Amino acid sequence: MSFILPLNHAVPIPVGHTVEVTEYADTRPEKKRKGWDLSEAFRHPVVLDLDTGIRYMNHVHASRAGNSFAANPYPLTPRADLVVSRVYRARVTACTIVAVEGLDTQHTALALERLE
């Protein structure tokens, strides 16, 4: 099954590489599940390039603190308190990085073919 995985940060993984994608559960109480808050870990999957060993995470996977413009001593793996909802492997069939001028950042569209 082919699909596009949108990511709100740069994830430049070459075509043909195998990735492991980890998605997180929304653990907020039902009454607090309104609105759109990008500071929640469940909104952003972690992508591990199994060919290079490089892990691509959003800030919320590494720290409970707010964003910072200074370099932080981030951990090499996601926070242990995050609840995993599913993990799957896929092969990258295309990768597009898009510059977002107003946000001074990059977004990624990874085309993936799910591996069984």
N, C-alpha and C positions, 0 to 999 in steps of 0.2 A: 504494500500500500504506500503510495507516494503522497506527501503532504509538505506544506511550507510551515516552518517553525519561525515565527517572528520573534526577534530579540531586541531589546532597547539599548544594546551596547554592541561594540564591535566583536564579532566572533569569526575571524577569517580562517575558516577550516577548508583545506583544499578538497576538491572533488575527488572521490574515491576513498577518502578516509572513513573509518568506522568510528562512530561516536556513541557514548552512553549518555542518555538524557535522564536527568532526575527531576521529577516534578514534586512539589510540596503541597501538603493539605492546607486548606483554609481552616484554621483552628479558632477563629474568632467566634464569639457567641452569636447565635442566630440574629439577635437584635442589632448587632453591629456590622452586619454584612451588607450595608447600604453604601452607595457611593463608589468612587473609584480611587483607591489609594495605592499608588505605585510603590510605596514603602513596605508592602507586604511581600514576603518571600514566595508565597504561592502564585504570585503573578509572573514570576520569572523562573524558568527552569535553569538548572545548572547543566552545562554541556562539557563533557570530558572527551577530548580527542584521544582515542585509544591508540592511534598510531604515533603520536608525539608525546603523550602524557600531559599535555597542557589542558588545564581546567579553566573554563570560562564561567565566572560567577558575576552576579550583580552585587553591589555593595551590601544589600540587605541579607545576603547569605553569609557574609563574613562578620558583620558588626550590628549591634543593636543601636549604636549611636547614629545620629543624623549624618548626612553627607558632609564631606569635608573637601576643600580644594587642595589640602596638603596631602602628601603621600602618607599613608598609614601603614603600620606593621600588620598587614592583614594575614590571617592564617592561610594555609595552603589548601584547606578543605572547608566545606560549609560548617556552620555552627551545629553543634551536637543536639541542640534543643529543637531543631526544625523537624517537623513530622513529615516523612516521605509518603507520598500518595502512590507513586509508581515510578519504576525505572525500566527503560527499554533501550535497545540498541538499534542503530540505523546506519545506513551508508549515505554519505553526502553525495548528491547528484548535481547540485549547483549551490553557489554561495554568492550573494550580492550584498555589498556594504553600501549604505546610503548615508551621505552627509546631510545633517539636519542643521541648516544655517542658524535658525533662531535659537536653537538649543546648544549650539557649539559642541555637538556630539555626533556619533554615528549609530545607525541602527543596522540590523542584519536580517536578511531573509535567507534561511537555510532550507534548501530543498532536500528532503530526506526520503529514503526508501527503507521502510521498516524491515528489520531482520527478525525472523521467527526463532 
